[in-house]
Every structure is written in structure tokens, then in C-alpha cells.
């Protein structure tokens, strides 16, 4: 449900006033360890990754042999998990520094992943993938409809679109922004824009407009504290949620 590292006293940087892709460019360039520092500003993504990978693995029936596009891949946290389980992965992100980090880390792990610099809205893939993932990215794009359309166009008929984002609720604002960015200061100020948070109803309607059929929807709940906290799939959609939609097969 969050990128909160949960167990580090270092004060996070200030990203207010930066475009979203510039925030993660700064993370990759200026933060020691960046995307792969488990105690850094996005260390909690590694905790979250365990929950989202398990959910998507179960719903897809595994990743092995699948052609997958990871949109907004950042430093490659999800991409590496998919590739390690046998998927053929392309990762795309507008931050060149993040892509450099992703390439270097994948090489160190012996994983072959095709990383490319680019914006979600500008992708021009045409029915090339069995699955497309947009996790922790839809609340950062400048044009949600254009990004979803590009994801839908990239999918093969019958393809799987997996997403994870934050609800536009008071609970989400309180936890994601007030608690993490300002009170606890474990996430950079300006990391999130509440105006870009998306209700499940709004996202479902947006998916249908680009030809995707919503199928699964679950919430994310944090349990425990300090270094022992975990993020689990639940029925609580009030802060963060994940799910998937399918691209219909073409009529015979």
C-alpha cells in the first residue's frame, strides 16, 4: 500500500516542484543506493513487490514464457522479479538515470531485460505482449487516458493488464502524503500528487474506454511496524489497491 521504507531515520529529500519523471531521475542520480537501497526513500517498494508479484502470479498462472511490458519500471524491481521467473521483459521509464540503474542491476543479477527510456503515453507497441503491468505509475502519468490506451494497444488479444495505484480518499491522503511525506518524512515531500490519485470506479471506467475489461480488484493493507512490517492483499481499498483487466479476444 505504500513505498514507506518503515525503518530508517534518514530524512527523505524534497521533490516539490519537480515533474514526476524528474523526481525519479533525482532519486537515481543523487540518492545512495537509489532504487535498490532497502532503507532508502523507496525501500518499501521491495516489501510491496512481494505482495504484488504473488497476486499477479496467481491470477496469471505464472510468468514463465510470457512476453511482458513493465511500464514505469523505475530501477527494475518488478521487471527483475518477472524475469527471474522466466518472463521475457521489456521495461520502459522516462528517467534515463533510473534505466541506467536498472540495466546495471539486472546485469549484476545475470538477468536479460530490455530496458528503454520513454514515456507511457508515447509508447507505440502494437499487440506485442501477453501482459502489461503499470504498478505505482498511473498516479504519476500526465495523461491517464493516453497511457492506458498505449498499454491496451500493446497487449495481444486475450492479454492481461495488471495495475496498482492509490485511491482518492481521505485515508489515502492522510497515510500516503501527510504521514509519510510530512510527519514521518520517510518519503520525499512531493512524491505524490493527491489530484492524480484514482478511485477504483474512475479507473474501471477509464479501462473500459480503452477496450480493457476489468476483472479483479483487491486492496492492500499494512501490518506490523518497524523492520517487521508487511503488506498484504486484502479487501480494504481505502488507501491502495491492485487488480487486473483483460483485453478481449477478437471476434472470429
C-alpha positions as CSV (number, residue, x, y, z in Angstrom):
1,X,0.0,0.0,0.0
2,X,3.0,2.3,0.3
3,X,6.6,3.0,-0.6
4,X,7.3,3.7,3.1
5,X,10.7,2.2,4.0
6,X,9.4,1.9,7.5
7,X,12.7,1.6,9.4
8,X,15.1,4.4,8.6
9,X,15.7,7.7,10.3
10,X,17.4,9.5,7.4
11,X,15.3,12.4,6.2
12,X,14.0,12.0,2.7
13,X,14.7,14.6,0.0
14,X,12.3,17.3,-1.1
15,X,10.8,16.7,-4.6
16,X,8.2,19.5,-4.5
17,X,8.0,21.4,-7.8
18,X,9.6,18.7,-9.9
19,X,7.8,16.9,-12.8
20,X,7.2,13.3,-11.9
21,X,9.9,11.8,-14.1
22,X,12.4,14.3,-12.7
23,X,11.7,13.1,-9.2
24,X,12.9,9.6,-10.0
25,X,15.8,11.0,-12.1
26,X,16.9,12.7,-8.9
27,X,16.4,9.5,-6.9
28,X,18.6,7.5,-9.2
29,X,21.3,10.2,-9.5
30,X,21.5,11.6,-6.0
31,X,20.3,9.0,-3.5
32,X,23.0,6.5,-2.5
33,X,21.7,3.0,-3.5
34,X,18.6,4.6,-5.1
35,X,16.1,2.1,-6.2
36,X,17.9,-0.8,-4.6
37,X,18.5,0.7,-1.1
38,X,16.1,-1.2,1.1
39,X,16.5,1.5,3.8
40,X,16.1,4.4,1.4
41,X,13.1,6.5,0.2
42,X,11.6,3.8,-1.9
43,X,12.8,0.8,0.1
44,X,9.2,-0.1,0.9
45,X,8.6,-0.9,-2.8
46,X,10.6,-4.1,-2.2
47,X,8.1,-5.1,0.6
48,X,5.2,-4.1,-1.6
49,X,6.7,-6.1,-4.5
50,X,6.4,-9.4,-2.7
51,X,2.6,-8.9,-2.4
52,X,2.0,-7.7,-5.9
53,X,4.1,-10.3,-7.6
54,X,2.3,-13.1,-5.6
55,X,-1.1,-11.6,-6.6
56,X,-0.2,-11.3,-10.3
57,X,1.5,-14.7,-10.4
58,X,-1.7,-16.4,-9.0
59,X,-4.0,-14.5,-11.3
60,X,-1.9,-15.1,-14.4
61,X,-1.0,-18.7,-13.6
62,X,2.7,-17.8,-13.6
63,X,5.1,-15.7,-15.7
64,X,7.3,-18.2,-17.4
65,X,7.4,-17.9,-21.2
66,X,5.2,-14.7,-21.2
67,X,6.1,-11.6,-23.1
68,X,5.8,-8.8,-20.6
69,X,5.9,-5.0,-20.7
70,X,6.7,-3.2,-17.4
71,X,5.5,0.4,-17.8
72,X,7.2,2.9,-15.5
73,X,9.7,0.3,-14.4
74,X,11.9,2.6,-12.4
75,X,15.0,0.8,-11.3
76,X,13.7,-2.6,-12.3
77,X,12.2,-4.0,-9.1
78,X,9.2,-5.7,-10.7
79,X,11.0,-6.4,-14.0
80,X,13.6,-8.4,-12.3
81,X,11.0,-10.5,-10.3
82,X,9.2,-11.3,-13.6
83,X,12.4,-12.1,-15.5
84,X,13.7,-14.3,-12.7
85,X,10.5,-16.4,-13.1
86,X,11.0,-16.9,-16.8
87,X,9.3,-14.0,-18.4
88,X,10.7,-12.1,-21.4
89,X,10.6,-8.5,-20.2
90,X,10.8,-5.0,-21.7
91,X,10.9,-2.2,-19.1
92,X,10.2,1.4,-20.0
93,X,10.6,4.5,-17.9
94,X,11.1,8.3,-18.7
95,X,14.0,8.6,-16.2
96,X,17.2,7.8,-18.1
97,X,19.1,7.6,-14.8
98,X,16.7,5.0,-13.5
99,X,17.0,3.0,-16.6
100,X,20.8,3.1,-16.3
101,X,20.4,1.8,-12.7
102,X,18.0,-0.9,-13.9
103,X,20.4,-2.1,-16.6
104,X,23.4,-2.3,-14.3
105,X,21.4,-4.1,-11.5
106,X,20.0,-6.7,-14.0
107,X,23.5,-7.3,-15.3
108,X,24.7,-7.9,-11.8
109,X,22.0,-10.5,-11.3
110,X,22.6,-12.3,-14.6
111,X,19.1,-11.3,-15.9
112,X,18.5,-10.3,-19.5
113,X,15.9,-7.5,-19.6
114,X,15.4,-5.0,-22.4
115,X,15.2,-1.6,-20.7
116,X,14.2,1.5,-22.7
117,X,13.8,5.2,-21.9
118,X,10.3,6.5,-22.8
119,X,7.0,7.9,-21.5
120,X,4.0,5.6,-21.1
121,X,1.8,8.0,-23.2
122,X,4.2,7.8,-26.1
123,X,4.6,4.1,-26.4
124,X,3.8,2.6,-29.8
125,X,3.8,-1.1,-29.3
126,X,1.1,-3.0,-31.3
127,X,-0.2,-6.3,-29.9
128,X,3.2,-7.5,-28.8
129,X,2.7,-8.6,-25.2
130,X,0.9,-11.3,-23.2
131,X,0.9,-9.0,-20.2
132,X,1.4,-5.3,-19.5
133,X,2.0,-4.0,-15.9
134,X,1.5,-0.5,-14.7
135,X,2.2,-0.6,-11.0
136,X,2.7,2.6,-8.9
137,X,2.8,4.6,-12.1
138,X,-0.8,5.5,-13.1
139,X,-0.9,8.2,-10.4
140,X,2.3,9.7,-11.9
141,X,1.4,10.0,-15.6
142,X,0.4,13.3,-17.2
143,X,-2.3,11.9,-19.4
144,X,-4.0,8.8,-17.9
145,X,-6.2,8.1,-20.9
146,X,-3.3,8.2,-23.3
147,X,-1.2,6.0,-21.0
148,X,-4.0,3.4,-20.7
149,X,-4.6,3.5,-24.4
150,X,-1.0,2.8,-25.2
151,X,-1.0,-0.1,-22.7
152,X,-4.1,-1.6,-24.2
153,X,-2.7,-1.3,-27.7
154,X,0.5,-3.1,-26.6
155,X,-1.5,-6.1,-25.5
156,X,-2.2,-9.2,-27.6
157,X,-5.9,-10.1,-27.7
158,X,-6.6,-12.0,-24.6
159,X,-3.8,-10.2,-22.8
160,X,-3.5,-9.3,-19.1
161,X,-3.2,-5.8,-17.8
162,X,-2.0,-5.6,-14.2
163,X,-2.2,-2.3,-12.2
164,X,-1.6,-0.9,-8.7
165,X,-2.4,2.6,-7.7
166,X,-3.8,4.7,-4.8
167,X,-7.4,5.6,-4.1
168,X,-8.5,9.2,-4.0
169,X,-9.8,9.2,-0.4
170,X,-9.1,11.0,2.8
171,X,-7.5,7.8,4.2
172,X,-5.1,7.7,1.2
173,X,-4.2,11.4,1.6
174,X,-3.6,11.0,5.3
175,X,-1.3,8.0,5.0
176,X,0.4,8.5,1.7
177,X,1.1,12.2,1.9
178,X,0.6,13.6,5.5
179,X,2.0,10.7,7.4
180,X,4.8,9.5,5.0
181,X,5.9,12.8,3.4
182,X,5.4,15.3,6.2
183,X,5.0,13.8,9.7
184,X,7.4,10.8,9.4
185,X,9.4,12.2,6.5
186,X,10.2,8.7,5.2
187,X,9.1,9.6,1.7
188,X,10.2,12.8,-0.2
189,X,7.9,15.7,0.1
190,X,6.1,16.0,-3.2
191,X,6.4,12.3,-4.0
192,X,2.7,12.1,-4.6
193,X,0.0,14.4,-6.0
194,X,-3.4,13.7,-4.5
195,X,-5.1,15.1,-7.5
196,X,-3.7,12.2,-9.5
197,X,-4.9,9.5,-7.2
198,X,-7.7,7.5,-8.8
199,X,-10.8,5.9,-7.4
200,X,-11.5,2.3,-8.5
201,X,-14.7,3.4,-10.2
202,X,-12.8,6.0,-12.2
203,X,-10.1,3.6,-13.2
204,X,-12.6,0.9,-14.2
205,X,-14.4,3.4,-16.5
206,X,-11.1,4.5,-18.0
207,X,-10.1,0.9,-18.7
208,X,-13.3,0.2,-20.4
209,X,-12.9,3.3,-22.6
210,X,-9.6,1.9,-24.0
211,X,-11.0,-1.5,-24.7
212,X,-10.0,-3.4,-21.5
213,X,-12.4,-5.4,-19.3
214,X,-11.9,-5.0,-15.5
215,X,-11.8,-8.4,-13.8
216,X,-10.0,-8.5,-10.5
217,X,-9.7,-5.8,-7.8
218,X,-8.2,-6.1,-4.3
219,X,-6.9,-3.8,-1.6
220,X,-3.6,-3.6,0.1
221,X,-3.1,-3.5,3.9
222,X,-0.1,-2.9,6.0
223,X,0.5,-5.0,9.1
224,X,3.2,-4.8,11.7
225,X,5.7,-2.0,12.3
226,X,9.4,-1.1,12.1
227,X,11.5,-3.6,10.2
228,X,9.0,-6.4,10.6
229,X,6.1,-4.8,8.7
230,X,4.4,-6.5,5.8
231,X,2.0,-5.5,3.0
232,X,-0.8,-8.0,2.3
233,X,-3.6,-8.3,-0.3
234,X,-6.9,-7.6,1.4
235,X,-10.5,-6.4,0.9
236,X,-9.6,-2.8,2.0
237,X,-9.5,-0.5,-1.0
238,X,-9.4,2.7,1.1
239,X,-5.7,3.6,0.5
240,X,-4.1,1.5,-2.2
241,X,-5.4,-1.2,-4.5
242,X,-4.3,-3.5,-7.3
243,X,-6.1,-5.6,-9.8
244,X,-6.2,-6.6,-13.5
245,X,-8.2,-6.2,-16.7
246,X,-8.2,-8.4,-19.8
247,X,-8.1,-7.4,-23.5
248,X,-11.0,-9.2,-25.2
249,X,-10.2,-11.8,-27.9
250,X,-11.0,-10.7,-31.4
251,X,-14.3,-12.0,-32.9
252,X,-13.9,-14.9,-35.3
